Amino acid sequence: MQQMTTTPFGRRPVTAALIERVQAARAPVPLPQADKWEIFRALCTARRAFGVSDRDLTVLNALISFHPSDTLSDDENLVVFPSNRALAERAHGMAESTLRRHLSALVAAGLILRHDSPNGKRYAARGPDGQIARVFGLDLRPLLVQAREIAAAAAHARAEAEQLRRLREEVVLMKRDALKLVEYGREHRPDADWSDVQARLTAVQKQMRRKMSFEALSMLAGELRALHDVVHTLLDTRIMSGNDAQNERHYHNSKTDNLESESNEKQQSHASHPTHAVPPLELVLKACPDILPYTDAPPRHWHQLVSLAGFLHGMMGISKNAWDEAQSLMGPEVAAVAVAGIMQRISDIRSPGGYLRALSRKAATGSFSPGPMIMALLRHEPQAAVS
């Protein structure tokens, strides 16, 4: 068996790091063989964990291509011996000085190992039978040794990237909601001071123009949640009821006669239940999209939402008696909003019927308003379960 050389050619000294890399490369392999391209793709995903750049990986891709099989197997020689010129050609014409630098980076990362010949050249020596007897070049065995570690690092990198994507998505949605609510507030609550909120939102927008780390995005998400609380306080849920005919004109493009009919219907209902403010219908549907698959078209008027809630309550495990009680104590519109909110968090609520009755009891004492529920759903905050 060939004694594989590990000491470097020329003036490069033996170092403790080199000895550690050699020992690691000689460790037992976790898998007898593995697809070299699967390992390479996983390494591209996990390159930060191994401290290599995309240019380093370009050289590694070229180097792997000189191994004749698609698999790396522990029962075969994994040393490849292309010249720098041949390797540079496969690395898209990379300069040889640059090539040597990236090869050194791959060695330092423990992904390949050098086996230098007496003159520093890479070649294979054949025996009398014509078979390869000795090979001097670059050993790919460290890739096989670390195949599972590379795959695990790639899975972790993908999970982190997905977590970052979801957080950025949440931040974008919170920013959009805050901007639109401030716009709504400026129009319907001009007496409130919106200048500070607007300034903070402008600062948030500026920060989001650059690429942000997970930690920075988490801090920004906290800032936006605090801004939502401020906006909610400035709006005050009483403003949500406002002039319902005006709200309908602002949020819907329906005919004038329908608007007037809707306004009259709501004014009569709110006269019976003056303490229970109703958020704009558009906000309710935005916060509670899980009710929409149960209707042919999104409700455009409150009586349509009430009708939809009347259809859904039985499917949700809410008795007719609990639904009738909610309508009586809250008013039909507020009861429909409550049912929509429960539907949105149905998986978190152990007893939907009990939850609705608890809200009805609060409404009877004037301590329940659907505004905070809707705002919490818009902020993606889970509601506490009520048994």
N, C-alpha and C positions, 0 to 999 in steps of 0.2 A: 504493500500500500504506500502511496506517495505521502511523504512527510510534508504537510502544508506549511509554507513559510508565513510568518506573521510579522517579522521585523521589517521596517520600511527600508527602501532603497535610498541611497544617497545620504544627505545630511540630516534627514528627518530623524529625530531621536525616538527611542522607546519611552512612552509615558505611562503613568498609572491608568489614564483613561483608555489608552490603547489596549493594555492588558485586560481591563474590564470588558472592553468590547469583544476581544478575542474569546474570553471565557463565556460571555453571553452567546456568541455565535456558535459555540460548541455545545451548548445546552441541548438536552433532548427536545425534539420537536413536538408540539401539541397535536399535530395532525401529520400522518405519514406523507400526505401530498395535499396540494391546494392549487386552485386556479390562479395563475400569476396575475391575470388581468383583474380578477375580483379583488385580490390583495392591493393592486395598484389603485383601483378606483376607490377602495375604502381609505387608502392612505391619502388620496387627494382630498377626501372629505375631512380627514383627521390631521391634516398637515400641520396645523397650529400646535397640536399636542406633541408632535415629534420635532418641532422647530425647523421645518423645511419650507422653502418658498416654492412658488409655482415654477420658477426657472430650474430649481433643483429637481423638481418632479419631471420636467421636460427631459432632463438628462437621464433620469432613472427610467423613464418610458423608453428612451432610445436603447438604454443598456439592456433592459428586460427583453427587448425585441430580438436580441442576439441569442437568447436561449431558445433552442429549436422547438421545444415542446410548449404547449399551452399550460402545462402544470409544472409546479416545482415539487419534486419528489426527493425524499431523503435518501433513497437508494441509488441516486445518480449524482454525477458530478455537476455542481451548480456554479462552477466558475466559468465566466465568459471572458473572452480575450480579444475584443476588437481593438484596433489601433485608434489613437486619438482622431486621426483623420476620418476613419470609417464612422466612429461614434459621432463626430461633429456633423457629418453629412446627415445622419438620421436625427440629429438634434436641430434640424432646420438651418444648417449652415452656421452654427454657433462657433465663435472664435475659439481656438484651442486654449488660449490663456483663460478665457471665461469658463470653458469646459472643465479645466483642471480645478478651478475654484469651486465649481458646483459638485464635482466628484469628491473633493475634500469635505464639503458640507454633508454629503450623504454618508461618508465614512464617519464623520464626527457624530452624526445622528444615530449611528449604529444600525443603519439600514443595509449597508454593504460592507464588505471587508476586503482589504487588499492582500494579494499574495504576489509579492514582487519577485521577479526573476533576478539572477545575478547582475544583469545589465539594466534592469528597470523596465525592460520591454515586456509586452504582453504577448504570449504565444503558447502553443501546445507542442510538446515534443512527442514524437511517435516512436514506438519500439520496433524491433525487428519484424514483428507480425503486422505492422502497419496500424496497430491500434494506438490510441492516445495513451501515453504513459505518464506524462507530467504536464500540468497546466499552470500557467502563471497569468494572473489577471485579477478580475474583480468577482468576489464570491457573493452570490445571491441568497445563500443559506440563511442569513439573518432575517430576511423577509419571511421565510417559512417558519423560523423559530418564533417570530412575533406575530404570526398570522392572526391568532385569536385576539391578542392585545390590540392589533390594528383595527380589527373588526369591531371590538368593544369601543374603542376610541371614536370610530366613525359613527356608531350608533349614538354615543353620547353627544357628539357634535351635531348630529341631525336633530336630536331632542332639544338641544340648546337653541338651535336655529329656529325650530318650530315655536319654542317658548318665546323667543324674541319677536317672532312674526306676530304671534297672538297678542303680546303685550303692546306692540306698536299699533296693531289694529284697534285694540281697546282705547289707546290714547287718542288715536285719530277720531274715533267715534265720540269719545267724551269731549274732545275739543269742538267737534262739529255741533254737538248738542248744546254746549255752553254758548257758542257763538249765536246759534239760532234762538236760544232762550233769552240771551241778552238783547238781541234784535226785537224779539217779542216784547220784552220788558220795557225797552225804550219807547215803544209805541203805546203800550197799554198801562205803563206805570211811570210816566215821565217825571213824577214828583220824586222818585227814588234817585240816589246818586249812583250812577253806573260807571263813572269815570275810572275808579280804581279797578273794578272788574275788567273793564275794557283794556286798561293798561297791562294788567297781568296776563290777559289772553294774548295781547300783542307780543309780550315777551315769550310766551309759550310757543307761538307761531314761529318766532325767530329761531328758537332752539331746535324746532323740528325740521328746519331746513337742512341741517347737517346730519350725518350718520351718527347715531347715538348708541352707546353700550346699553346692556340690560339694566345696569345699576342706574344710569342716567335716566333711562325711560321710566324706571320704577319711581324715581323721585318726581319726574314730571307727572306721572299718573297720580301720585299723592297730591301734587299741587292742583291738578284738575279736579280731583274729588273735593278738595277744600273749596275751590271756586264754585263747584256745583252747589255746595251748601250755602255759600254766600248768595248765589243767584236765587236759590230757593227762598232764602230769608227775605231778599229784596222783593221778590215777586209777591210773597204772602199769598197763601192759598185762597184768600177771599177774592183776589183779583181774577182768579181762574173762572169764577162764575160770571163776573162782569155783566155785560150786556150780551145775552146769548145770541141775539140776532146778529150783533156785530161780529161775534166769534164765528158764527156760521158763514157770514159773508167773507170773512178773512180766510177761512180754511177750506171752503167749498165753492165750486163753480156751478151751483145749481140755479134753477130759475127763481125769479123773485117771489112768485107766489108760494113755492115750496119753502123758501126761506122764512117768509112771514108766518106760514102755518107752523113751521118748526119752532120759531121764536115764541109764538103764542103758547104752543104746547109746553115748552120748557118753562116759560114764565109762570104758568099755572102750577106746574109741578113744584117749582122752587118756592112758590108762595106758601105751599103746604110744608116745605122742609127748608126753611131759610138758612139753617146753620150748616147744611151739608153742601159745600161748594163742589162743583163738577169741573174737572180739568177739561181743556179743549179735546174734542173727540179725536182730532188728529194725534195728539200726544198719547191718548189712551191706546189707540191702535198701534202706535210706534212702540209703546212699552209692552204691549200684550199681543205680539204677532201670532201666538199659538192658537188663537181663536179663529184666525182667518181661513184655515183649511176647511172649516165646518160651514162655510157660506160661499155662495156662488160668486159674490163680489163684496169687497170691503164695505161695511156700513157707512153710509154717508149722512145719516140722520140718527138722532138719539133713539127714536122709536125702533129703528132697525137693530141697534145694539141691544136694546131691552128684549126684543123678540129673540135675538140670537142667544142671549143669556138664558131666557126662558126655555129654549131648546136644549142648551148644554147642561143645565144644572142637574138634571136627572142622570146624565151620563157620567157626571163627576161625583156622584154619590151624595148629592145635596137633595134633601127631600123637598117636596112641594111646599110643605108647611114652613120649612126654613126659608125657602125662596120668597113665599108670600109675606112672611114676617119681615124679611129684609126690605122688601118693597114698601111695606107699611111704615117701617121705622126710618128708613133712609131716603125713600123716594125711588121710583123705578130706575132713573138714570144712575144714581149713586150705587144702587144695588147691582146694576149691570156692570159698572166699573169694578166693583168688588169681586164679582164672579169672574170677570176677565183677568183680574190680578191673581186670583186663586188658581185659575187655569194655567197661567204663566208659570206658577211655582208649584204645580200639582204634585211633582215628585218629591218636594220638600215638606209637604203638609200631610200629616197622618190622617186627619179627619177633616175633609173639606166642609162637610156640613157643620161640624162643631166650630170650625174656624169662622164660617159665615155667621153663625149664631153669636159668636163672641164679638164680631164686628157690629152686629145689630145691637147688642147690648151697649156697646160704646156709643153708637149713633144715638141711642135713646137718651143718653146723658149729654149729648153734644160733644163727646170727646173723640169722635172719629170723623176724619175727612179723607177722601180718596187721594187728595193731592200728594201728600207725602208717600203714599204707596206707589203712585205712578212715578214720582221722581226717583224713588229708590230703585224701581225696576229699570228706569232709564240709566241709572248708574250701575246696573248689574249687581245690586246688593241683594243677597238672598234674604227672604223674609223668615222670621222665626216660625217654627212649626207650632201649631196649637192643636192639642189633642181634643 
